[in-house]
Amino acid sequence: MSLTSEQKNELLAVLGRTGGHREVMKQERVIPAAYQAMLSKVERETLTLSFEGMPDVRVIVSRDPDRPSDCPLHVNFHGGGFIFPQDGDDDLYCAHVALGIHGIVVDVDYACSDVNPYPAAMHQAYAVTRWAAAQAQAWGADDRRISAGGHSAGGNLAAVSAMEALRTGEFQLNLVVLDYAANDNYFVLEGEENIRSRAFSLLYSDGDAELLKDPTISPVFASLDQLTGFPPVLIVEAGLCPFVETNRKFGGMLKAAGASVRFVRYPESRHGFTVRMNGEWQDAQQVIIDAICTAEPVS
């Protein structure tokens, strides 16, 4: 099934009516001048990549100009419910991470679901991660130190890309960062309090509720076989986020499949805090940087 234009507009209207939290977070924050200045300290390159069978995808590559040889390479997927594009907050975040890891960050501006619903973003996420892995040696990065991570919907894409890499064996990741990740996009169909999340999910699945149980949309529906061999994982939790329990559930599944999983919870922080610069965002970003720096290379 596919959403009609009227149904899509109704869901978009829900997002328009319920976006106050996102705007409040932006208005409340105070961005340190030193953090803003990081954007001018990295080498940035914007590329448009073409892959067969999917829309073109924009990527922004941020490099620490003082990076050593064999530096780490990190692929980042922004949040935004699969519908909002990459924005300046992600530019700042990726600059900070690139400088913090003394390496390279590839930020993926994947397709928005109002125009290109599932599986467009999922296919792009995997294709760009595979492409970045293939560039590592030419860029002077260590192809044994390639990690992927994301926030909210982007965390979902990072997890799904790691699952697909396990299936294909085309490359290996040494770390996956799941930052308040949207790992279960089906549970939000229940309960009036989930009206905004429900709109995001149905726009992503083009109105197909049962499709939301597919592991490539909701990794909590994956089998242990699909997760066996998963890279080490850092799960960053916002205590006031509606995805806390699903993050715990998915982390438990990964542990059961044999993965090394580390949970870091920020009890007073809200969904979106890490990149939107609210709550304990500075500590969370440093935890992510430290995890990338200390992750063991794949053997």
Backbone torsions as a table, in degrees:
resi	resn	phi	psi	omega
1	MET	NA	158.3	176.7
2	SER	-134.5	148.9	176.6
3	LEU	-67.1	139.4	170.3
4	THR	-75.8	165.7	177.5
5	SER	-59.3	-37.9	180.0
6	GLU	-66.6	-44.5	178.8
7	GLN	-63.0	-42.4	179.4
8	LYS	-62.8	-43.0	179.7
9	ASN	-64.4	-35.6	177.5
10	GLU	-64.8	-41.7	179.0
11	LEU	-67.9	-39.8	176.8
12	LEU	-64.5	-35.1	177.3
13	ALA	-65.1	-37.5	176.0
14	VAL	-59.2	-45.7	179.3
15	LEU	-62.7	-37.1	177.9
16	GLY	-65.7	-36.3	-178.5
17	ARG	-78.3	-24.4	-170.7
18	THR	-111.0	17.2	-175.5
19	GLY	-89.4	11.6	-176.3
20	GLY	-61.3	-38.9	-178.5
21	HIS	-58.8	-44.3	-180.0
22	ARG	-60.6	-43.8	-179.0
23	GLU	-70.1	-38.3	178.8
24	VAL	-61.5	-42.1	179.3
25	MET	-58.8	-41.2	-179.5
26	LYS	-67.5	-39.6	-177.4
27	GLN	-72.4	-31.7	-175.3
28	GLU	-78.6	-24.2	-169.7
29	ARG	-75.2	155.3	172.2
30	VAL	-124.2	115.9	-175.8
31	ILE	-92.9	116.3	179.4
32	PRO	-59.0	141.7	-179.3
33	ALA	-59.6	-37.5	-179.7
34	ALA	-64.2	-32.9	178.8
35	TYR	-71.5	-44.0	177.9
36	GLN	-60.7	-35.7	-176.8
37	ALA	-67.9	-18.6	-178.1
38	MET	-62.1	-27.5	-178.4
39	LEU	-62.6	-32.5	-179.5
40	SER	-83.6	-7.8	-176.5
41	LYS	-94.6	-13.0	-179.7
42	VAL	-100.6	157.2	170.1
43	GLU	-87.5	123.6	-176.0
44	ARG	-118.9	139.5	179.1
45	GLU	-138.8	129.8	178.2
46	THR	-106.2	127.7	-178.4
47	LEU	-126.2	151.7	170.6
48	THR	-113.8	119.1	-176.3
49	LEU	-104.5	142.6	177.8
50	SER	-116.4	130.3	176.5
51	PHE	-129.2	143.5	-176.5
52	GLU	-61.9	133.3	172.8
53	GLY	81.9	10.8	180.0
54	MET	-147.7	160.8	178.5
55	PRO	-63.7	153.7	173.2
56	ASP	-59.9	152.7	-177.3
57	VAL	-132.6	134.3	177.2
58	ARG	-86.7	135.9	174.1
59	VAL	-128.9	146.3	177.3
60	ILE	-117.8	119.2	-178.1
61	VAL	-101.5	120.5	177.7
62	SER	-110.4	128.8	-177.9
63	ARG	-125.4	137.1	170.1
64	ASP	-73.7	119.0	-178.4
65	PRO	-62.8	-19.4	-179.5
66	ASP	-103.3	21.0	-176.8
67	ARG	-67.8	145.8	176.5
68	PRO	-81.3	170.5	171.9
69	SER	-68.3	153.1	-178.2
70	ASP	59.4	40.3	178.1
71	CYS	-78.7	164.6	175.5
72	PRO	-73.6	154.3	177.4
73	LEU	-125.9	125.0	-177.1
74	HIS	-121.7	134.8	176.2
75	VAL	-105.3	126.4	-175.7
76	ASN	-114.7	138.6	175.8
77	PHE	-120.3	120.7	-177.2
78	HIS	-71.6	163.8	175.2
79	GLY	-89.3	-172.4	178.5
80	GLY	124.7	24.6	172.4
81	GLY	64.5	22.8	-177.5
82	PHE	69.3	2.4	-173.7
83	ILE	-118.9	-26.6	179.1
84	PHE	-90.9	140.6	179.4
85	PRO	-78.1	172.4	174.9
86	GLN	-59.8	143.7	178.8
87	ASP	-135.3	-174.7	-173.8
88	GLY	-62.0	-27.5	177.2
89	ASP	-60.8	-38.3	178.8
90	ASP	-70.7	-32.5	174.9
91	ASP	-59.4	-45.8	179.6
92	LEU	-65.0	-46.0	-179.7
93	TYR	-58.6	-47.0	-176.8
94	CYS	-68.1	-34.3	175.7
95	ALA	-63.5	-44.0	179.3
96	HIS	-61.8	-45.4	-179.1
97	VAL	-65.1	-44.5	-179.6
98	ALA	-58.4	-44.4	178.6
99	LEU	-69.4	-39.1	-177.7
100	GLY	-66.2	-35.2	-179.6
101	ILE	-93.9	-3.6	-175.8
102	HIS	53.0	50.1	-175.2
103	GLY	-150.9	-141.3	-171.8
104	ILE	-128.7	138.2	175.4
105	VAL	-125.2	129.2	175.3
106	VAL	-106.8	114.7	-178.3
107	ASP	-101.3	130.2	-169.9
108	VAL	-107.5	116.0	177.9
109	ASP	-94.0	73.8	-171.7
110	TYR	-70.6	168.8	-174.5
111	ALA	-63.6	142.8	178.4
112	CYS	-88.1	139.0	-168.9
113	SER	-72.3	-17.9	178.3
114	ASP	-68.8	-24.5	177.9
115	VAL	-106.0	-41.9	-177.6
116	ASN	-129.8	87.5	179.9
117	PRO	-70.4	177.8	175.5
118	TYR	-44.6	136.3	13.0
119	PRO	-102.1	20.2	-172.1
120	ALA	-57.5	-53.9	-176.9
121	ALA	-63.4	-39.3	-179.8
122	MET	-63.1	-45.0	178.7
123	HIS	-65.3	-41.7	178.9
124	GLN	-62.7	-43.4	-178.1
125	ALA	-57.5	-47.8	-179.8
126	TYR	-67.4	-43.1	-177.6
127	ALA	-62.3	-41.0	179.9
128	VAL	-69.7	-39.7	178.4
129	THR	-62.8	-42.3	176.8
130	ARG	-63.1	-42.9	178.1
131	TRP	-61.8	-45.3	-179.8
132	ALA	-61.6	-41.8	178.4
133	ALA	-60.3	-37.1	-179.5
134	ALA	-71.8	-24.2	179.7
135	GLN	-84.7	-13.6	-167.3
136	ALA	-51.9	-53.1	-176.3
137	GLN	-65.1	-40.1	178.8
138	ALA	-64.3	-30.1	178.8
139	TRP	-85.4	-2.9	-177.5
140	GLY	81.3	15.5	177.0
141	ALA	-93.5	162.3	-179.9
142	ASP	-87.5	115.6	-177.4
143	ASP	-73.5	0.9	171.9
144	ARG	-97.3	-1.6	-177.1
145	ARG	-125.6	52.3	178.7
146	ILE	-104.0	122.9	-179.6
147	SER	-122.3	163.6	176.1
148	ALA	-138.2	147.5	178.9
149	GLY	-159.0	165.4	179.2
150	GLY	-166.9	172.6	-172.7
151	HIS	-122.4	128.2	178.3
152	SER	56.7	-117.4	177.8
153	ALA	-58.6	-34.7	178.3
154	GLY	-66.5	-32.3	174.3
155	GLY	-63.8	-38.1	174.7
156	ASN	-58.0	-47.3	-177.6
157	LEU	-66.4	-33.8	176.2
158	ALA	-65.7	-44.7	179.6
159	ALA	-63.7	-44.4	-178.4
160	VAL	-66.4	-38.0	177.6
161	SER	-63.7	-39.6	177.3
162	ALA	-64.5	-40.5	177.5
163	MET	-62.6	-41.9	-178.9
164	GLU	-67.9	-36.2	177.3
165	ALA	-63.7	-36.2	175.4
166	LEU	-62.7	-40.6	-176.8
167	ARG	-68.4	-43.4	-173.8
168	THR	-88.8	-28.6	-175.2
169	GLY	69.4	18.7	-175.7
170	GLU	-75.8	-25.5	176.1
171	PHE	-161.0	168.8	179.2
172	GLN	-125.6	140.6	174.2
173	LEU	-102.6	146.9	177.8
174	ASN	-102.0	-3.0	178.0
175	LEU	-165.8	144.4	171.2
176	VAL	-125.7	128.0	179.4
177	VAL	-105.9	117.6	179.8
178	LEU	-112.3	102.6	-174.5
179	ASP	-101.3	107.3	-173.6
180	TYR	36.0	55.1	-171.2
181	ALA	-73.4	146.8	176.8
182	ALA	-87.5	76.8	-174.3
183	ASN	-87.6	-10.8	177.0
184	ASP	-135.4	103.4	-179.0
185	ASN	-99.1	8.4	177.1
186	TYR	-96.3	-39.1	-173.8
187	PHE	-61.0	-23.6	-176.6
188	VAL	-72.2	-7.5	178.3
189	LEU	-70.8	-14.0	-178.9
190	GLU	-107.2	140.4	174.6
191	GLY	93.7	130.1	-178.8
192	GLU	-65.3	-26.6	-178.2
193	GLU	-68.3	-13.1	-177.7
194	ASN	-99.5	21.4	-172.3
195	ILE	-58.3	-40.0	-179.4
196	ARG	-69.7	-47.4	178.8
197	SER	-62.3	-36.0	178.5
198	ARG	-62.6	-39.8	178.8
199	ALA	-63.7	-43.8	177.5
200	PHE	-57.7	-46.9	-176.1
201	SER	-63.6	-45.7	-176.9
202	LEU	-70.5	-31.2	173.8
203	LEU	-67.2	-38.4	-179.8
204	TYR	-68.0	-41.6	-178.2
205	SER	-88.3	5.6	-178.8
206	ASP	57.9	36.6	174.4
207	GLY	88.8	-1.4	-177.5
208	ASP	-90.9	100.0	-175.9
209	ALA	-65.5	-41.0	-178.5
210	GLU	-66.0	-29.9	178.5
211	LEU	-62.7	-24.9	-179.9
212	LEU	-66.3	-11.3	175.2
213	LYS	-89.1	-2.8	178.2
214	ASP	-70.4	135.1	-178.6
215	PRO	-59.0	-22.5	178.8
216	THR	-83.3	-2.3	169.6
217	ILE	-112.2	-38.9	-179.8
218	SER	-129.9	93.3	-176.2
219	PRO	-58.6	-17.8	178.3
220	VAL	-66.3	-11.5	177.0
221	PHE	-94.5	6.0	178.1
222	ALA	-71.1	153.5	173.2
223	SER	-84.1	163.0	177.0
224	LEU	-63.5	-31.4	177.4
225	ASP	-62.7	-38.3	179.7
226	GLN	-69.4	-20.2	-177.2
227	LEU	-103.2	-10.3	-178.8
228	THR	-65.0	127.7	-176.6
229	GLY	93.8	3.7	-178.5
230	PHE	-59.7	142.4	179.2
231	PRO	-64.9	167.0	171.1
232	PRO	-54.6	148.0	-172.7
233	VAL	-130.6	136.9	167.2
234	LEU	-109.2	121.0	177.0
235	ILE	-109.7	115.0	177.9
236	VAL	-98.1	123.3	-175.3
237	GLU	-113.2	134.5	169.6
238	ALA	-96.7	119.5	-173.9
239	GLY	-60.5	-26.8	-179.0
240	LEU	-99.6	18.5	-178.2
241	CYS	-94.3	140.6	179.2
242	PRO	-68.6	-9.9	-178.0
243	PHE	-95.7	7.7	-175.9
244	VAL	-56.2	-49.5	-175.9
245	GLU	-67.3	-38.0	179.8
246	THR	-70.4	-31.2	174.4
247	ASN	-65.0	-42.4	177.4
248	ARG	-62.1	-42.5	-179.3
249	LYS	-62.8	-47.8	-178.2
250	PHE	-66.4	-39.0	176.1
251	GLY	-59.8	-40.3	177.2
252	GLY	-64.4	-38.2	177.0
253	MET	-63.9	-42.1	179.2
254	LEU	-63.1	-41.9	177.4
255	LYS	-61.3	-43.4	-180.0
256	ALA	-62.5	-28.1	178.8
257	ALA	-85.5	-1.5	175.5
258	GLY	102.6	3.6	-178.8
259	ALA	-79.8	151.9	172.1
260	SER	-84.1	120.7	-174.7
261	VAL	-126.0	129.8	175.1
262	ARG	-118.2	126.7	176.0
263	PHE	-101.6	134.2	170.9
264	VAL	-129.2	117.1	-176.1
265	ARG	-110.4	140.0	174.7
266	TYR	-116.1	94.7	-167.9
267	PRO	-59.2	-32.6	-175.3
268	GLU	-98.0	6.8	-177.1
269	SER	-99.7	154.2	-175.7
270	ARG	-105.8	163.4	176.1
271	HIS	-52.4	131.7	178.8
272	GLY	93.3	-2.5	-169.4
273	PHE	-64.0	-36.0	-171.7
274	THR	-61.2	-47.0	-177.2
275	VAL	-92.6	-30.2	-179.8
276	ARG	-78.5	-3.1	173.0
277	MET	64.1	51.7	174.1
278	ASN	-126.7	162.5	177.0
279	GLY	57.8	-135.0	-175.3
280	GLU	-91.9	43.0	-172.4
281	TRP	-65.4	-36.9	-177.5
282	GLN	-65.7	-41.3	177.2
283	ASP	-64.7	-42.2	-179.0
284	ALA	-63.0	-43.3	178.4
285	GLN	-62.4	-38.7	179.5
286	GLN	-67.6	-37.0	176.6
287	VAL	-60.3	-41.9	178.9
288	ILE	-65.2	-45.6	178.5
289	ILE	-59.0	-47.0	-179.2
290	ASP	-62.9	-37.9	179.6
291	ALA	-64.7	-40.8	178.9
292	ILE	-65.6	-42.1	-177.8
293	CYS	-65.1	-35.9	-172.5
294	THR	-98.9	-4.8	179.9
295	ALA	-61.9	134.0	-179.6
296	GLU	-67.7	137.8	174.2
297	PRO	-61.9	149.6	175.7
298	VAL	-68.8	147.3	-177.0
299	SER	-88.0	NA	NA
